[in-house]
Amino acid sequence: MSSLTEKDRPIVQLLLNAGTCPRCILRFCCVGSQMLYRHPHKDLMKDLQEFLKNNQGKEDTVCLDVADPPCKRIRLEHREESAADVNHNGAIPQIPEADSGNAARESSALKVCNVCLGILQEFCEADFVKKVCQKVNSADYQFTSFVFSVSLPPQLSVRERAAWLGLKQEMRNLGLPLAKDDIVQLKEAYKWIIHPQLSEELGVPADGKSLFEVSVVFAHPETDEECHFLATACPDCFKPAKNKQSVFTRMAVIKALEKIKEEDFLKHFPCPPSSPKKLCDALEIQCNNGAVFVAGRYNKYSRNLPQTPWIIDGERKLESSVEELISEHLMAEFKADSFNFSSSGREDVDVRTLGNGRPFAIELVNPRRIHFTAEEMKRLQQAINDSSDKIQVRDLQLVTREAIGRMKEGEEEKTKTYSALIWTDKAIQREDIAFLDDIKELKLDQKTPLRVLHRRPLAVRCRLIHTMRSEYIDEHHFRLHLKTQAGTYIKEFVHGDFGRTKPNIGSLLNRTADILELDVESVDVDWPPTLAD
């Protein structure tokens, strides 16, 4: 049963006289019935007025009995009555009504609430719910459930504190207790009202774990004016931020309210708060789908194609990249806002990636479309492959965020196989390079290569060449097949990078060596799963 007891009578009377809306009154009375908050504003106002008219000695229900889960904030019915809870006649002390009490109560139904600034009034009505749903439907998202979030004006915390302090003072004068912890939070009450309406209009359930978020951002023109006294009392709580228009953010205000002394608050802000001049504004109604992740393997057949856009000092060096050739199709099909590309390692612009390809993953941010069948993913893969002869994609599939971790593990822990075309300054014979085939687990010390020193920290990295196999071509050329630890700089292992990689092919052959071509033949990461053709 959700009811107001005789103990709640002074709270109801005080707040009604101050211009508080019925739903906020229920919150301060610690009423946890979700169904009660969903009753029409006029009905709630009528019920509260009836409650005040009833005899003092009996407990009255505000509305009909409703079946609801217990609110975690309700401990009202379990409190022990102290001797101070009653006067010498055994009755609850009463608060005198303001002049023209009925008129005051009736007008409060028309005024903007002095605590919630209209959030639990205007913005709980069907017209606003329809406005939100129209925004959602026009955005053309795919979703099977939703989570609702709301951003409130920072001064609501100030007004709620003021209402509570005003009640606390009056209740103390009457010898009655008031527990702040039991007050139902405004956001929680608002969601109790809004969730079923949104769910009915959108035709899907509300789910706290849903990846599709509907959010409403409320603002109020008097925020800075009402919070200014906090900046004077607690200046260290308010520091300018680059992306914030005002220093009075919700977290800064809450921090200041925790710090300011009660007597200082009472000096600077009316308790209970006065009626606001204006209603809140619904500044933004936004939709956002959780990211979708697509993975696969790519082959790169061009020696003039970077993995990611090659831009130096704001100038683009090459017209395209592996990232762009793949992502432009995904962005179009998933209707996403943006994307983030990652892969298991990377190859240089002049290096091909052959064999089974290199694992990659793309995070598609805020996609409108999220449901794809296996057949649709195959068609998408074919579209990517038909669009360019520079790359090919295989095993394209939807994956989870967690699964991408398996790909990143391979960057340092797995092995990679390469094929290098090598030139030497001095003539060589087959027997001069044959010994390379017998070298196993060759340890290298690689100082950060000069060519990447601008973007990598200076360090000496220990790497392993597991095996090598040489193919003689002519007196100055041979091909070397290498199986190495992931993260090995192959070009530097060949030419030595001015002695920064030791040993190197040049030092092993006792002559100058350089690399002419390099191919990645395999990236030994067993991810993503291979798909049937």
DRENNUKOL-618334 format. One record per residue (C-alpha): chain; residue number from 1; x, y negated, z negated. Coordinates in steps of 0.1 Angstrom, whole numbers, plus 5000, padded with zeros to 4 digits. Layout:
BEGIN
c,k,xx,yy,zz
A,NUM,X,Y,Z;
...
This chain:
BEGIN
c,k,xx,yy,zz
A,1,5000,5000,5000;
A,2,5013,4965,5009;
A,3,4999,4941,4984;
A,4,5004,4908,4967;
A,5,5003,4910,4929;
A,6,4994,4883,4904;
A,7,5031,4876,4900;
A,8,5032,4865,4937;
A,9,5005,4838,4931;
A,10,5029,4810,4922;
A,11,5052,4818,4952;
A,12,5022,4817,4976;
A,13,5010,4785,4961;
A,14,5043,4768,4961;
A,15,5052,4777,4996;
A,16,5018,4769,5011;
A,17,5020,4735,4995;
A,18,5055,4730,5010;
A,19,5043,4738,5045;
A,20,5056,4774,5048;
A,21,5040,4798,5074;
A,22,5022,4829,5062;
A,23,5048,4853,5074;
A,24,5076,4835,5056;
A,25,5055,4836,5025;
A,26,5052,4874,5029;
A,27,5090,4875,5032;
A,28,5096,4856,5000;
A,29,5070,4878,4983;
A,30,5092,4907,4994;
A,31,5064,4924,5014;
A,32,5079,4952,5034;
A,33,5049,4964,5054;
A,34,5058,4960,5091;
A,35,5021,4961,5101;
A,36,5012,4931,5079;
A,37,5035,4908,5098;
A,38,5019,4918,5130;
A,39,4985,4905,5120;
A,40,4974,4872,5137;
A,41,4987,4840,5121;
A,42,4952,4827,5114;
A,43,4941,4859,5097;
A,44,4972,4859,5075;
A,45,4965,4823,5065;
A,46,4929,4831,5057;
A,47,4940,4861,5036;
A,48,4965,4841,5016;
A,49,4939,4814,5009;
A,50,4914,4841,4998;
A,51,4941,4856,4976;
A,52,4946,4822,4958;
A,53,4908,4819,4953;
A,54,4904,4853,4937;
A,55,4904,4858,4899;
A,56,4938,4856,4884;
A,57,4936,4888,4864;
A,58,4933,4913,4893;
A,59,4957,4924,4920;
A,60,4946,4917,4955;
A,61,4957,4932,4988;
A,62,4964,4907,5015;
A,63,4953,4930,5043;
A,64,4941,4965,5048;
A,65,4962,4994,5036;
A,66,4987,5004,5062;
A,67,5010,5034,5065;
A,68,5045,5021,5068;
A,69,5080,5034,5058;
A,70,5092,5017,5027;
A,71,5113,4986,5032;
A,72,5148,4990,5018;
A,73,5146,4955,5004;
A,74,5115,4961,4983;
A,75,5121,4966,4946;
A,76,5093,4943,4935;
A,77,5069,4970,4922;
A,78,5097,4986,4901;
A,79,5107,4955,4882;
A,80,5101,4956,4845;
A,81,5079,4928,4832;
A,82,5097,4907,4806;
A,83,5080,4889,4777;
A,84,5086,4857,4796;
A,85,5064,4869,4824;
A,86,5032,4860,4806;
A,87,5020,4831,4785;
A,88,5006,4833,4750;
A,89,4971,4843,4764;
A,90,4986,4872,4784;
A,91,4981,4855,4818;
A,92,5005,4844,4845;
A,93,5012,4807,4843;
A,94,4997,4788,4872;
A,95,5011,4761,4894;
A,96,4987,4732,4900;
A,97,4976,4727,4935;
A,98,4986,4696,4953;
A,99,4959,4670,4959;
A,100,4934,4682,4984;
A,101,4948,4717,4981;
A,102,4926,4732,5007;
A,103,4934,4706,5033;
A,104,4971,4711,5026;
A,105,4968,4748,5031;
A,106,4948,4744,5063;
A,107,4972,4719,5078;
A,108,5001,4742,5070;
A,109,4987,4766,5096;
A,110,4991,4739,5122;
A,111,5025,4725,5112;
A,112,5059,4739,5121;
A,113,5070,4761,5093;
A,114,5096,4744,5070;
A,115,5116,4776,5067;
A,116,5116,4795,5100;
A,117,5111,4764,5122;
A,118,5083,4782,5142;
A,119,5102,4815,5149;
A,120,5075,4835,5131;
A,121,5047,4813,5145;
A,122,5049,4802,5182;
A,123,5074,4828,5192;
A,124,5055,4858,5180;
A,125,5025,4851,5202;
A,126,5016,4871,5233;
A,127,5024,4842,5257;
A,128,5060,4841,5246;
A,129,5063,4879,5247;
A,130,5050,4878,5283;
A,131,5075,4851,5292;
A,132,5103,4874,5279;
A,133,5090,4903,5298;
A,134,5087,4883,5330;
A,135,5124,4874,5327;
A,136,5133,4910,5322;
A,137,5113,4923,5351;
A,138,5125,4895,5374;
A,139,5161,4905,5366;
A,140,5155,4939,5383;
A,141,5174,4962,5358;
A,142,5171,4999,5355;
A,143,5164,5009,5319;
A,144,5146,5036,5299;
A,145,5147,5018,5265;
A,146,5158,4985,5251;
A,147,5174,4969,5221;
A,148,5162,4935,5211;
A,149,5186,4909,5196;
A,150,5180,4873,5185;
A,151,5203,4844,5178;
A,152,5188,4819,5154;
A,153,5197,4782,5147;
A,154,5224,4780,5120;
A,155,5203,4757,5098;
A,156,5177,4784,5092;
A,157,5202,4798,5066;
A,158,5202,4763,5050;
A,159,5164,4761,5049;
A,160,5161,4796,5035;
A,161,5185,4787,5008;
A,162,5166,4755,5001;
A,163,5133,4774,4999;
A,164,5147,4799,4975;
A,165,5163,4773,4953;
A,166,5130,4754,4952;
A,167,5112,4785,4942;
A,168,5138,4794,4917;
A,169,5135,4761,4899;
A,170,5097,4762,4897;
A,171,5096,4799,4887;
A,172,5122,4792,4860;
A,173,5099,4765,4846;
A,174,5071,4790,4845;
A,175,5093,4817,4829;
A,176,5090,4840,4859;
A,177,5118,4860,4877;
A,178,5128,4856,4913;
A,179,5152,4881,4930;
A,180,5169,4868,4961;
A,181,5181,4902,4973;
A,182,5146,4915,4979;
A,183,5136,4887,5003;
A,184,5129,4902,5038;
A,185,5154,4888,5063;
A,186,5139,4866,5090;
A,187,5154,4886,5119;
A,188,5141,4918,5105;
A,189,5106,4904,5102;
A,190,5107,4889,5137;
A,191,5117,4923,5152;
A,192,5089,4940,5133;
A,193,5065,4918,5151;
A,194,5082,4916,5185;
A,195,5093,4952,5191;
A,196,5059,4968,5196;
A,197,5047,4939,5218;
A,198,5078,4941,5240;
A,199,5076,4979,5241;
A,200,5040,4978,5253;
A,201,5046,4952,5280;
A,202,5078,4968,5293;
A,203,5065,5003,5291;
A,204,5096,5017,5273;
A,205,5105,5022,5236;
A,206,5127,5000,5215;
A,207,5159,5019,5205;
A,208,5187,5006,5184;
A,209,5212,5027,5204;
A,210,5200,5016,5239;
A,211,5225,5002,5263;
A,212,5200,4977,5277;
A,213,5198,4946,5256;
A,214,5171,4919,5257;
A,215,5183,4888,5238;
A,216,5167,4855,5229;
A,217,5188,4825,5219;
A,218,5169,4799,5198;
A,219,5182,4764,5192;
A,220,5170,4734,5173;
A,221,5178,4697,5180;
A,222,5183,4689,5143;
A,223,5210,4716,5136;
A,224,5239,4692,5133;
A,225,5219,4667,5113;
A,226,5207,4692,5087;
A,227,5241,4710,5083;
A,228,5263,4679,5082;
A,229,5263,4677,5043;
A,230,5280,4712,5043;
A,231,5309,4698,5064;
A,232,5314,4671,5038;
A,233,5312,4695,5008;
A,234,5332,4724,5025;
A,235,5353,4709,5053;
A,236,5376,4739,5055;
A,237,5347,4761,5067;
A,238,5341,4740,5099;
A,239,5369,4740,5124;
A,240,5365,4731,5161;
A,241,5365,4761,5185;
A,242,5374,4759,5222;
A,243,5342,4775,5235;
A,244,5318,4761,5209;
A,245,5298,4729,5214;
A,246,5293,4724,5177;
A,247,5313,4733,5146;
A,248,5281,4743,5129;
A,249,5281,4780,5139;
A,250,5261,4806,5121;
A,251,5291,4822,5105;
A,252,5306,4788,5094;
A,253,5273,4777,5078;
A,254,5270,4810,5060;
A,255,5305,4807,5047;
A,256,5299,4772,5035;
A,257,5266,4783,5018;
A,258,5286,4810,4999;
A,259,5311,4784,4988;
A,260,5290,4753,4979;
A,261,5278,4750,4943;
A,262,5241,4751,4936;
A,263,5240,4717,4920;
A,264,5258,4702,4950;
A,265,5233,4718,4974;
A,266,5203,4704,4954;
A,267,5218,4669,4956;
A,268,5220,4669,4994;
A,269,5191,4689,5007;
A,270,5154,4689,4997;
A,271,5143,4721,4979;
A,272,5119,4733,4991;
A,273,5128,4720,5026;
A,274,5107,4693,5042;
A,275,5087,4700,5073;
A,276,5107,4697,5105;
A,277,5100,4672,5132;
A,278,5102,4697,5160;
A,279,5098,4734,5169;
A,280,5127,4756,5178;
A,281,5135,4759,5215;
A,282,5140,4793,5232;
A,283,5172,4782,5248;
A,284,5180,4814,5267;
A,285,5163,4847,5274;
A,286,5191,4871,5286;
A,287,5193,4907,5297;
A,288,5224,4928,5297;
A,289,5230,4965,5306;
A,290,5259,4983,5289;
A,291,5288,4990,5311;
A,292,5288,5020,5335;
A,293,5320,5039,5342;
A,294,5329,5055,5375;
A,295,5360,5077,5380;
A,296,5377,5095,5408;
A,297,5411,5100,5425;
A,298,5424,5079,5453;
A,299,5450,5085,5481;
A,300,5469,5055,5495;
A,301,5483,5060,5530;
A,302,5496,5025,5536;
A,303,5530,5011,5528;
A,304,5516,4976,5529;
A,305,5488,4978,5503;
A,306,5491,4969,5466;
A,307,5471,4987,5440;
A,308,5457,4954,5427;
A,309,5454,4920,5443;
A,310,5489,4906,5449;
A,311,5488,4869,5439;
A,312,5519,4848,5431;
A,313,5516,4812,5419;
A,314,5480,4812,5431;
A,315,5489,4823,5466;
A,316,5476,4856,5479;
A,317,5503,4877,5495;
A,318,5483,4905,5511;
A,319,5447,4905,5522;
A,320,5434,4935,5503;
A,321,5442,4961,5476;
A,322,5432,4996,5465;
A,323,5412,4981,5437;
A,324,5392,4959,5461;
A,325,5386,4985,5488;
A,326,5370,5008,5462;
A,327,5353,4983,5439;
A,328,5335,4962,5466;
A,329,5312,4992,5474;
A,330,5306,5001,5437;
A,331,5298,4965,5429;
A,332,5272,4963,5457;
A,333,5255,4996,5448;
A,334,5255,4992,5410;
A,335,5247,4954,5413;
A,336,5272,4946,5386;
A,337,5284,4912,5375;
A,338,5321,4922,5374;
A,339,5344,4951,5371;
A,340,5376,4963,5354;
A,341,5399,4987,5373;
A,342,5424,5011,5356;
A,343,5444,5041,5367;
A,344,5468,5067,5355;
A,345,5500,5047,5363;
A,346,5505,5026,5395;
A,347,5525,5027,5426;
A,348,5544,4999,5443;
A,349,5530,4982,5474;
A,350,5553,5002,5497;
A,351,5547,5036,5481;
A,352,5521,5060,5493;
A,353,5500,5083,5471;
A,354,5494,5117,5486;
A,355,5483,5151,5474;
A,356,5453,5151,5452;
A,357,5456,5114,5446;
A,358,5459,5092,5415;
A,359,5431,5092,5388;
A,360,5413,5059,5384;
A,361,5383,5045,5366;
A,362,5362,5014,5371;
A,363,5342,4997,5344;
A,364,5311,4981,5360;
A,365,5300,4952,5338;
A,366,5263,4945,5333;
A,367,5250,4967,5362;
A,368,5214,4964,5374;
A,369,5213,4999,5387;
A,370,5226,5027,5365;
A,371,5210,5060,5377;
A,372,5227,5078,5406;
A,373,5222,5114,5416;
A,374,5252,5136,5426;
A,375,5242,5133,5462;
A,376,5240,5095,5460;
A,377,5275,5094,5446;
A,378,5287,5116,5474;
A,379,5273,5092,5499;
A,380,5289,5063,5481;
A,381,5323,5081,5482;
A,382,5318,5086,5520;
A,383,5310,5049,5525;
A,384,5343,5040,5508;
A,385,5362,5064,5529;
A,386,5346,5053,5561;
A,387,5354,5017,5554;
A,388,5392,5019,5556;
A,389,5420,5042,5569;
A,390,5443,5029,5542;
A,391,5427,5048,5513;
A,392,5406,5078,5506;
A,393,5386,5086,5475;
A,394,5376,5120,5461;
A,395,5358,5134,5431;
A,396,5338,5101,5426;
A,397,5316,5105,5395;
A,398,5300,5088,5366;
A,399,5319,5093,5333;
A,400,5317,5080,5297;
A,401,5339,5054,5281;
A,402,5354,5081,5259;
A,403,5364,5103,5288;
A,404,5386,5075,5302;
A,405,5410,5081,5273;
A,406,5421,5114,5289;
A,407,5433,5095,5319;
A,408,5453,5070,5299;
A,409,5470,5099,5280;
A,410,5486,5110,5312;
A,411,5504,5078,5318;
A,412,5532,5087,5294;
A,413,5527,5124,5285;
A,414,5522,5141,5319;
A,415,5545,5148,5348;
A,416,5545,5133,5383;
A,417,5560,5146,5415;
A,418,5577,5124,5441;
A,419,5593,5126,5475;
A,420,5621,5101,5482;
A,421,5639,5094,5515;
A,422,5675,5084,5505;
A,423,5703,5067,5524;
A,424,5740,5069,5515;
A,425,5769,5047,5526;
A,426,5794,5075,5530;
A,427,5787,5105,5552;
A,428,5773,5136,5534;
A,429,5771,5173,5542;
A,430,5746,5198,5529;
A,431,5770,5211,5503;
A,432,5775,5176,5489;
A,433,5739,5174,5477;
A,434,5732,5211,5470;
A,435,5742,5208,5433;
A,436,5712,5185,5427;
A,437,5689,5215,5430;
A,438,5706,5231,5400;
A,439,5701,5201,5376;
A,440,5673,5206,5351;
A,441,5660,5182,5324;
A,442,5683,5154,5333;
A,443,5681,5127,5307;
A,444,5681,5091,5319;
A,445,5685,5058,5300;
A,446,5666,5032,5319;
A,447,5668,4996,5310;
A,448,5638,4976,5322;
A,449,5643,4972,5360;
A,450,5651,4937,5372;
A,451,5621,4937,5396;
A,452,5596,4941,5367;
A,453,5615,4922,5340;
A,454,5591,4892,5345;
A,455,5562,4912,5333;
A,456,5577,4940,5311;
A,457,5597,4935,5278;
A,458,5634,4942,5279;
A,459,5640,4977,5265;
A,460,5659,5009,5272;
A,461,5636,5038,5279;
A,462,5646,5075,5278;
A,463,5631,5095,5306;
A,464,5635,5130,5320;
A,465,5640,5143,5355;
A,466,5627,5178,5351;
A,467,5637,5193,5385;
A,468,5651,5181,5419;
A,469,5651,5197,5453;
A,470,5671,5182,5482;
A,471,5665,5184,5520;
A,472,5694,5175,5542;
A,473,5685,5153,5572;
A,474,5718,5139,5586;
A,475,5751,5125,5575;
A,476,5735,5095,5559;
A,477,5700,5106,5550;
A,478,5683,5133,5529;
A,479,5650,5138,5512;
A,480,5648,5144,5475;
A,481,5617,5160,5458;
A,482,5616,5152,5421;
A,483,5594,5163,5392;
A,484,5597,5137,5365;
A,485,5583,5125,5332;
A,486,5555,5100,5337;
A,487,5569,5064,5335;
A,488,5602,5071,5352;
A,489,5614,5044,5376;
A,490,5623,5064,5407;
A,491,5637,5036,5428;
A,492,5661,5027,5401;
A,493,5671,5063,5395;
A,494,5682,5064,5432;
A,495,5702,5031,5435;
A,496,5711,5026,5398;
A,497,5697,4990,5395;
A,498,5732,4975,5391;
A,499,5740,5001,5364;
A,500,5708,4996,5344;
A,501,5697,5032,5350;
A,502,5723,5059,5340;
A,503,5729,5083,5355;
A,504,5716,5077,5390;
A,505,5719,5094,5424;
A,506,5746,5070,5434;
A,507,5767,5079,5403;
A,508,5760,5116,5407;
A,509,5771,5116,5444;
A,510,5799,5091,5437;
A,511,5788,5068,5465;
A,512,5763,5040,5471;
A,513,5727,5053,5475;
A,514,5695,5035,5483;
A,515,5659,5045,5487;
A,516,5641,5039,5521;
A,517,5607,5055,5514;
A,518,5589,5068,5484;
A,519,5557,5089,5481;
A,520,5538,5101,5451;
A,521,5530,5137,5458;
A,522,5511,5145,5426;
A,523,5499,5130,5393;
A,524,5495,5159,5370;
A,525,5466,5147,5350;
A,526,5437,5171,5349;
A,527,5410,5144,5351;
A,528,5385,5136,5363;
A,529,5370,5171,5369;
A,530,5372,5183,5405;
A,531,5339,5183,5423;
A,532,5327,5208,5449;
A,533,5326,5194,5484;
